């Protein structure tokens, strides 16, 4: 599993429009081969900042599969105009952590 990270800074006053466009765009990425899941987080301290996390089977599934697809062109058309500056996207491989969150120990009942 590969985790793609994209810290996004949105142009002032565009949060609602960005979130609406993202709601449409997420369907484009979700149907791609090698896609596993995604999350979009809004920063509590900095209202113009978001963090996009996408899980892929491989870096190639993102870089060659998605980015060279017609779906990416639609994604770009929907979202790229909101970014200022354009994000630096990086890929991470797992090192440590829970493999299955449902297997995490539960706190004892009081």
C-alpha positions as CSV (number, residue, x, y, z in Angstrom):
1,X,0.0,0.0,0.0
2,X,1.2,3.5,-0.9
3,X,-0.1,6.7,0.8
4,X,-0.2,9.7,-1.4
5,X,-0.2,13.0,0.5
6,X,-1.2,16.4,-1.0
7,X,-1.3,19.4,1.3
8,X,-3.7,21.8,-0.4
9,X,-3.9,25.6,0.2
10,X,-7.1,26.9,-1.3
11,X,-7.6,30.5,-2.6
12,X,-9.3,32.7,0.0
13,X,-13.1,32.6,-0.1
14,X,-13.2,29.4,-2.2
15,X,-13.6,26.8,0.6
16,X,-17.3,26.0,-0.1
17,X,-16.8,25.9,-3.9
18,X,-13.7,23.7,-3.5
19,X,-15.5,21.3,-1.2
20,X,-18.4,21.1,-3.7
21,X,-16.1,20.5,-6.6
22,X,-14.2,17.8,-4.6
23,X,-17.5,16.0,-3.8
24,X,-17.9,15.6,-7.6
25,X,-14.2,14.9,-8.3
26,X,-13.8,12.1,-5.8
27,X,-15.9,9.8,-7.9
28,X,-13.3,10.1,-10.7
29,X,-10.5,8.9,-8.6
30,X,-12.5,6.2,-6.7
31,X,-13.1,4.2,-9.9
32,X,-9.4,4.0,-10.9
33,X,-7.5,0.7,-11.0
34,X,-5.2,0.5,-8.0
35,X,-7.2,3.0,-5.9
36,X,-7.9,1.8,-2.3
37,X,-9.4,4.8,-0.4
38,X,-9.1,8.5,0.2
39,X,-9.7,11.1,2.9
40,X,-9.9,14.9,2.7
41,X,-9.2,16.7,5.9
42,X,-9.8,20.4,6.7
43,X,-7.2,22.1,8.9
44,X,-8.6,23.4,12.2
45,X,-6.0,26.1,12.7
46,X,-5.6,27.3,9.1
47,X,-9.0,27.6,7.3
48,X,-7.5,27.7,3.8
49,X,-5.6,24.4,4.2
50,X,-6.7,20.9,3.5
51,X,-4.9,17.6,3.5
52,X,-5.7,15.0,0.8
53,X,-4.7,11.4,1.6
54,X,-5.1,8.7,-1.1
55,X,-4.2,5.1,-0.7
56,X,-3.0,3.3,-3.8
57,X,-1.8,-0.3,-4.4
58,X,1.4,1.2,-6.0
59,X,3.0,4.5,-7.0
60,X,2.5,3.5,-10.6
61,X,-1.3,3.2,-10.1
62,X,-1.3,6.9,-9.2
63,X,1.5,8.3,-11.5
64,X,0.9,6.3,-14.6
65,X,-2.7,5.0,-14.1
66,X,-4.5,8.0,-12.8
67,X,-2.4,10.9,-13.9
68,X,-2.3,9.6,-17.5
69,X,-6.1,9.0,-17.7
70,X,-9.0,11.0,-19.0
71,X,-10.3,11.0,-15.5
72,X,-7.3,13.0,-14.3
73,X,-8.0,15.6,-17.0
74,X,-11.5,16.0,-15.5
75,X,-10.1,16.0,-11.9
76,X,-7.6,18.7,-12.9
77,X,-10.4,20.8,-14.6
78,X,-12.6,20.6,-11.4
79,X,-9.9,21.2,-8.8
80,X,-6.6,22.7,-9.9
81,X,-7.9,26.3,-10.1
82,X,-8.5,26.3,-6.4
83,X,-4.9,25.7,-5.4
84,X,-2.5,28.5,-4.4
85,X,0.2,27.4,-4.5
86,X,0.1,24.2,-6.5
87,X,0.7,21.3,-4.0
88,X,3.7,19.1,-3.7
89,X,2.5,15.5,-3.9
90,X,4.5,12.8,-2.1
91,X,4.2,9.0,-1.7
92,X,4.8,7.1,1.5
93,X,5.2,3.4,2.2
94,X,4.1,2.0,5.6
95,X,6.7,1.4,8.2
96,X,4.8,0.8,11.5
97,X,1.2,1.1,12.8
98,X,-2.0,-0.8,13.0
99,X,-2.7,-3.0,10.0
100,X,-6.3,-3.4,11.0
101,X,-7.9,-0.6,13.1
102,X,-10.8,-3.0,14.1
103,X,-8.2,-5.2,15.9
104,X,-7.1,-2.3,18.2
105,X,-7.7,-3.0,21.9
106,X,-10.8,-1.3,23.3
107,X,-10.7,0.7,26.5
108,X,-12.2,-1.2,29.5
109,X,-15.8,-0.3,30.3
110,X,-16.3,1.7,33.4
